């Protein structure tokens, strides 16, 4: 089931869409939308490794 708010907004949107990987966006994006992923989660984990396990960096 596609989230109703996303399905109403996305047809009007035309540009890059940065997401957290929420699967509903893949179902409602149109041909004029380029989905780009947010790297915040990966960066946060990398910073954790630098602090907690410097030998792995």
N, C-alpha and C positions, 0 to 999 in steps of 0.2 A: 504494500500500500504506500503510495507516494504521499508525502506530507502536503496537505492542501495549500499552506501558505507558500511553500517553495514552488509548487506547481503554478500558482497564480503570479508570482513575481518573476520567475525565470524567463518566461516568453518575452518580457519587455526588456530584459537585460542583454546587452551586446558589448562584450569586452572580455577582460581576463577576470577569472573568478578564483580567488585564493581560498582554499578550503582546508579543513582538518582531516579530510578523507571520509567524511560522512557520506555513506553510500547513496543517499537520496539525491545528491547533486548529479551523480552520473546518470540517473534516470530522467532528470528534468532539463538538463542542459541542451541548448540548441546548437545549430551549426555555427552561429556567430559568437560562441563562447569558447574561450580557451581556459581549461581548468589547470591551475597550478597549485601544487601542494605546499603547505606551510612546513617549513623546516624547523620550527621552534622546538618541537619535541625531540628531534634528533640533536639539535644544538644543546639542549638541556642535558641530555644523556652524555654527550661528549664532555661538557663542562664537569659533570659529576665524575667521569672517569679521570679527568685531569686532576681533580682534587683527591679522589679516593684511591686511585690505582695508577700512579704516574708511570710505572713500568710498562703499561699497556699503550701509552700514548705514543 
